[in-house]
């Protein structure tokens, strides 16, 4: 009896404990739900302030090769509400802004598909040795400059950018929308592994290297490690995942010709990203690294400068995106050593072929600049866009940097940090707009001097620049 009693007492106590435990747990969960900042998952947008009416503008809508007839465009909140050739009536409230376009061009904000917001201004040595607070402030200053060049959205292809993105979204400082990848995921010796020989050997569970501590790159040498690193980026708010499938220019120990991740490693990343509703983009120059990426389910190839005919054909057949950059000279490698410069030379040699193949096979092609370690180069962001007329008409170039890039951004599905249409001027789209002093479809060089020619810059319905006389 005693035994039975004590037993039932034990189970009674257990029940009490479990009950109390579950109440306690529920309380903790409730408190956490209320108190934890939700910002890690979804950000509240800053108030964008009322209504803006653009009058007498001709619209480049991001898709058509010709401007519209003179039109009026009404923005309410952060969206384009009405586009009409007829006058649009608005309340003359205090928060209603009327902008007389005077026949100038209204176009979508520009999108850069390959950007590294945290790595534009510092040198590699500064990035690795500086305090992260300083790096963030430096990146914040650059983010404001980026927006002032008319780039209202960037897809960040590697770097500890989550804090900067949050600060911009909260309205702490002006900057573009950021689609963050978080840390680049690489292998030992791969592109993004900035360790020295003295840091070897790597021990699983051992101390992280500096670039890993910063969240700039994470090293992963097995499918399991890849999965962990991918999920860590997704947990922090990555909208897509970036892996380096082959060698890169700026990394000291990764020759351009090598393939880095095995196919099962790449597939582990793709599975983890797809389970999360989004996709993997790989850094890949060579046919081998591109083809392995495609076999593993990668949706977007970054760079592709050394691709060949068969690879281009495969990309077209499978509907794989090419997110590439017009590298036409050695300036991207100006801050790097002689070995890195030699690798840059090889990439530059491939640029013409890559664009010609992309055109020949009608590959879905996105525009980006991949500016690294140079503020001076970043100031040429618009010039890099204009340089694309080497292969495309001005209209094709501008369509690529707006609606086509917007299409690629949408691959993030439910992980899209800015749900809504980007890169187009149409009713219901997000209000990222530039008022250009002239017609960029006729004179693309207008985008190369944004300071002079972009008179109004709007992002998310908010006006960040207005140089029109009042
Ligand atoms: Zn890059």
Boltz pocket constraint, residues with backbone or C-beta under 6 A from the ligand:
constraints:
  - pocket:
      binder: B
      contacts: [[A, 114], [A, 115], [A, 116], [A, 157], [A, 370]]
      max_distance: 6.0
